[in-house]
């Protein structure tokens, strides 16, 4: 079985445990590394052509505007074929109740028929939010597998939890 991880993560200023902190690696990036180490996987990072603002407060306003507009930001690269994979792991932060619009810009381009999709949401208190509902419409043809919510402030210490979850997905 071949595994793929598609993720979006924000480095730099992030909201962590009630305050804005500077992260050298975003929480979703850490979770991606933990999954890759646990099950072996190829990795595809979603990256926007127009970067989100480095200031966290400006970034959340940009994210809110994208959500209201149902925008699909242009990406630097797109993954067009996932036919070689059996399991797809989607990893990203909870921005305004769902994944960032950039992640949907990638997911909606793919045919998930015959694939099992497992997903992780990093958050600061809102858990999975509305992500389960959006996965049904964004991953057309997929069999939805297991999901996991990881508190962002706990991401650095969640390796064991993520590893056990990822291994149970297979």
N, C-alpha and C positions, 0 to 999 in steps of 0.2 A: 504494500500500500504506500502510495506517495502522498505526502502532506504539503500543504502550502499555507503560509500565513500572509494575509493582506492586512496592513495596519497603517494607521495615521497616528502620529504622536507629536506633541508640542514640547520642544525644548525651550529653555529660557524661563521667563516669568510664567508661573502657574499658581493657582490657588491651592494651598496645601494646609490642612488643619487650621483654617480660619485666617490665614494671612497669605500674602503673595510672596513666593520664594523663587529663587533662580535655580532651575534644574539643568544640570549638564546633559541629562537624558530624560526624556519625557517618561511618564509612568507607563504609557502603552508600549513604548520601546522596551522598557525593562520586562514587561509581561511577555512581549514577543520573544525576547532572548530566552526567557524561562521555558516557554513552549518549545522553541527550537531545540534547546538542550535536552528537553524531556523526550520528545518524540521524533526528532530529526525532521526538518522541513526546509523547503525553499522559502525565501522571504521576499515580499514585494512591498516597498514603502510607498505610500501615496504622498505626493509632494506637489503643492500648487505652484503654478507659474508665478502668480502674484502672491508673495508671502503675506501671511497675517502679520499685523503690527507686532513689534517686539514688546510693546507695553501691554500688559495683561488687560487692563481696563479698556483700552482701545480695541484689543482683539475680541473681547466678549461682545462689544457693540457690533463689530464686523460680523461675528458669528450670528448674532441675533438678526441682523439685517439679511444675511444669506438665508437663514431659516424662514423668515417672513416672505422672502421672494422665491422660496423653493429653488434657490440658485444651485447650479452645478458648476463650481469653479473649474477653470481649465487646469489640467495637470501637466507636469513636465513630461511624464511618460504614462502610457496606459498598458495594462496587461490585457491582451486580447484573447488569449486562449488558455483555458484551464483543463483541457481534455486529458492531460497526463496525470491529473491529481484525483485522489479518491476523497480525501478529507480537506476541507478548507476551513482555516481558523481566521476569524475576523476580529481584530483588536483595535479599539479606539476609545477615546474619552466620551463622556456624556456632556454634550454641549447643548444646553437648553432642552434637555429631555431626550435627545437622540444623538446619534453620531454626528460629527461635523459633516457638512454638505459635501466636502471634498471626498470623503469616503464613499458616499452614495454616487458621486460622479464616476467612480471606478466600478462599484458593484453593479450598477444598473446596465453596464455595457456587456456583462458576462452572461453566458448561458450555464446555469448551475444544474441542469438536468443530469440526474444520476449521481450528484455529489452530495456529501453530507457536510453541512455547515455548522460549525460550533463557533460561539462568539463570546468575547470578553468585553466588558465595559468597565473602564476606570471612572471613578466618581468621587465626589466629596460629600456624599450624603444622599444622593438620589438613586442609588442602585442602578438597576437595568433601565429604569425610566420607560420610555416608549420604544426602546430599541427592539424588543421582541416583535412588536407589531410591524415595524418598518422592515425587519429582516424578511418577513413573509412576502412583502411586495418588492423588495430590492434584490432578492436572490431568487429570481424566477426559476422554478424547476427543482429547487434544492429540497432535500430532506433536512429539516432543521434538527440539529442534535442538541447537545448540552450547552448551557450558557453559564457564565460566571461573572459576578460583579466583584470588583476589587476596589476597596477604598484607596484612593490615590495616595494618601499619606502613609498607607501601609504597603504600597507597592514594593519598596525596596526590601521588605522583610517577608514577602509573600511567595518566594521561590518554591518552597515545599508545597504550599497549598496549590499553586498553579501547576507544578509538576504532577501532583497526584490527580488533579482534575484532568489535565491533558492526556495522561496515560489512560485514564478511565474512559476517555472519549473514543479510544481506538478499539 
